[in-house]
Amino acid sequence: MVYVERDAQGRLLRVEQQPFEGAEHMAVESEELQNWLKVKEEVKARLDSLHSSDLELVRVLEDVVIVLVDRGVIQYTDLPAAAREKLDQRAVARADLEGLNTILRETGE
């Protein structure tokens, strides 16, 4: 048995194992609940995929900025201070990581 909350159209909004105010009970084996859980997992998988691609896109944008600066299309100082600060922080972090990787290769790890 689980406890659910519905919207005005009767669609499931919330599912909990413990009772809460305004909840109605529903059988775990219910087809409606199983469909809701399946859709919820699909939404989570798609959000995870978007999050992953967001992280990849950050690196793409960093590379685009570097190309634009290298080609003289923009000046680094044209970027807002907050953007420069974030790019600088990421560049330092990558350099630190590369330094650690070099140490690992040298020690044979």
Secondary structure, DSSP 8 states (H G I E B T S, - for coil): -EEEEE-TTS-EEEEESS--TT-EEE-TT-HHHHHHHHHHHHHHHHHHHHHHHHHHHHHHHHHHHHHHHHTTSS-GGGS-HHHHHHHHHHHHHHHHHHHHHHHHHHHT-
